[in-house]
Amino acid sequence: MNDSSRRGTGPVVRAKRADARRNEEALLDAAATVFVTSGVEAPIRDIAAEAGVGTATIYRHFPTRADLIVAVYRHQVEALAQAGPALLADSATAYAALERWIDRFVDFVVTKQGLAAVLQSDDPCFDPLHDYFVERLVPVCTQLLAAAGESGEIRSGQDAQELMRGIGGLCASAGTHHRYDARHMVELLVTGLRTIR
């Protein structure tokens, strides 16, 4: 193969890889949507219908349900991790960025309640997920808290993992009682971080 033919295939290969990534992300978004409404045991055909593909396409990307669950979880953790710095750059204040990120974190935690039983199963493929969650999200929350602390908007020295654990506890009862609003309770918690002016 000469240099020109090798150069000619480069962009095509990259385009295919980018398309494959986009297709996989679309499948993961569809699976996440179905998991929220129907749980992680939802029929694969429902996920395929949501994504607008055949079931064979799902199985080609994710041979087992466990593979799909792990991929959805990681995909959403990664999106949340990437949102932190973006929100800091785009928000009027560091505290506003923190609020917006916490709001997304609440969405993540509430919609992942159905995964609790799965993540506690004996399947070893789920074992690394908690560590992945901590490794990717605690530093992002730490960065947001530090920025808000440095700007004087919240009391400095807040522990990100403690805050995230507290939010998880407040969200654990989401959907169990019609008068319990987890998001409102989290708003009260986050408001409590603010400095008195």
N, C-alpha and C positions, 0 to 999 in steps of 0.2 A: 504494500500500500504506500503510495507516495504522500508527500507532505500535504498537497492540496486536498486530496481525498480525506486525509485524516482531519484537516482543518474543517472540511465541509461537514463532517459528522458531528463535530463538537456541539454546535448550537442545537442540532436536532436532538442529540442525546440529553442535553440540559433541559430542553423544552419538554421532552417526554418525562424526565424526572420531575420537573415542576408540575406537569399535568397530573402525574401519579400522586404527588403529594397533595395537590388540591382535591383530587378524587377521594383520597383516603380521609382527608379532613372533612369533606362533605359527608362521608359515611359515618365518621365519628360524631359529627354534629347531629346527624339524623338519629343515631343510636342514643345519644344523650337525651334528645327530645322524647323519644319513645320510653326510655328508662324512667324519666320523670313522671310520665302519665301512667305507665303500665308496669313499672318495676323491671328489674334486671332479668327476670325470667320471661319477658315478653317474647312472642314468637319472632323468629328471624325474618319471616315474611313481612311483619309489620315494619321492621326497620328498613327492609329493602324497599317497601312501598313509600316510606317517608323519604328515602334517599332517591327514589326514582330509578332504581336498578333492580336486577334480578337477584334472587337469593344466592346464586352461584358466585356473583361478584363479591358478596359479603364473605362467603366461605373462602374465596381465593385470597382475600386480604387477611381474614381472621379465621383460621381453620376451626377453632373451638370458641365456645361462648366465653370461656375464661380469657382467651386472647383478646376478645372484643371488649370485655369489661375492663381489663387492665389498660388497654389502649385508650378507651374513653376517659378513664380516670387520669391517666398521664397527660392526655391532650388538654383536659380542662385545668389541671394543675399548672401546666406550662402556660396556658393563656392567662391565668391569674398571676403567675409570676411575672410575665412580660408586661402586664397591665400596670404594675406598681410604678416603674420608672416613667412610663408613658403618662400616667396621671400626674406625677410630680411635674413633668415638663409642661403639661397642658392646663393645669388647674391654677386658679388665681392665687391660692395660698396652699401651703403644705398641709394645713388642717383639712382643707377642702379635698385635697388628693387622698388623705387618709380616710375621710368619710366615704368618698366614692369607692375606694378600694375595699373598705370594710363592707359596704353594701354588696359588692360583687362576691366577697368572701361568704357573706350570709347566704346569698343565692346558691353558691357552691355547696355549703354545708347542708342547707335544707334539702337540696335536691339529691344529696348523697346519702341521706338517711336510709334509703332503700338498699344501699350497698353494705350496711353494717353487718348483716348476717353473712353476706358473701365474704367480706373481708375477715370474718372470724372463722371461716371454714378451715378445713384441714388441707386445702389445696395449697402447696408451697409456692405457686406462682403469685399468690397475693401477699406473701410475706414482706417483700421489699416496698410495698406501696406506702406504708406509714412513714418509713424512713425517707422515701422520695418526697412525700408531702412536706415533712419537716425541713428537709434540706433545701427545697426550692422556695417554700413560702415564708419560713421564719426570717430569713435574711431580708426579704422584700418588706415584710411588716416592720422589721427593725429599722430599715432605711426610712420608711414613712414616719415612724414614731420619732426617730432622731431628727428628721427635717422639721417636723412640727414642734419638737422640743427646742431646737436651735432658734426657731423663729419666735419663741415665747408664747406660742398658741396653746401648748399643753405643758403640763408638768413634765420636766425632763426625767430621764432614767427609767422609763416604763419598759417592762419586759414583754417582748413580742409574743413569746410562747405562752406566757401566762394569760395575756389578753386573748389570744386565739383560743386557748383552752376554755376561757370564760365564755367567749362567744359560742363555742361549740356546745357548752352546757346550756346556754339560753336557747339555742336552736333545737336541742334534743326533744323538746316537747312540742315543736311546731306541728300543727295539724291535728293534735290530740284533743284540743278543746277550742271551740269556736270563739271564745272570748280571750284566748291567749294569742298575742301578736308578738312573735319572736323578733321581728324587725324593730318594732317599737321598743322592746326591752333592750336590744343591742344599741339603739340610738341613745337611750338613757345612759347606758354604760359608757359609750364613747364620749358623750357630752360631759360625763363626769371626769374625763381626762383634762378638760380645759382649765386653763388658769383663770382665776377670778380677777376681773379687771374693774 
